[in-house]
């Protein structure tokens, strides 16, 4: 029963989108270049959303270990490359 509802909703939305495109195609194509230019700052904000929150950077933070990346904890402890020493 729920599957039929989603198919009906999808069909209705596809028909509405087709009708909207046929009736307003000239307006949409006129506005499209300006919409892309205006979306650039928004896309830029979303791209830089997680900066500074993904591990320790060199020279930043108060953790020991010299500011190495989170995946190199074995190197901090002297466990890699010193097995023969």
N, C-alpha and C positions, 0 to 999 in steps of 0.2 A: 504494500500500500504506500509506504513512504517513497519507494523507488518511482512510482507513477507520479507522485507529487513533484519530485525533482525533475523528471523528464518534462512534465508539463510546464514547470517554471522555466526551465532552460529553453524550451520551445517558444514560450511567450517572450522571454528576454531577447532571443535571437530575432524574432519577428519585429519587436520594437526597435532593436538596433538597426535592422535593415531599413525599416520605414524612416527612422531618424536620419540615416545616411542618405537615403534617396531625396529626402525633402531639404536637408540642410548641408549637402555636400559642398557647395560653393563657400558657405560661411566657415565650415570646418577647415577646409583647405586654406582659406585666407588667414585664419587664426593660428594654424599649426606651427609655422616658423616662430611666431612670437611666444607661443606656449613652450616650445623647446628651449628658447633663450631664457624664459622666466623660470623654467624648471632647473636650470644649471645650478643656481645657488642652493636650492633645496636638496638636490642630489649630492652636492658637495658636503652639506651638513650631515647627511646620512652616511656618507663614506667615512667621515672623520669622527663618527659617533663614539667609537671605542678606543680612541687614542689615549695612551697613558694608563690603561687598565689591564694590560695583558702581560704581566710579569715585571721583572725588575730590569731597568735600563742601566746602562753604564753611567755611573756618576749620580744616579738618582736613587732615592730610597735609603732606608736606614738598616737594611739587612747586611749581615756579614757576607763575605765571599767575593768581594770586589765587584759586585754588580754584574754577575753573569746571568745568562738566560736560565729559566727554570729547568730546562731539560739537561743541564750539565752539572747536576749535583754530585755525580760520581767523581767528576774531575776535581771538585772542591775538596773532597775527602781524601784524595790521593789514591783512589782505588783503581783507576784506569791507567795503564801504562807502567805501573810500578810493581807488577807481579814478580818480575824477575829480579828486582832490586832488593 
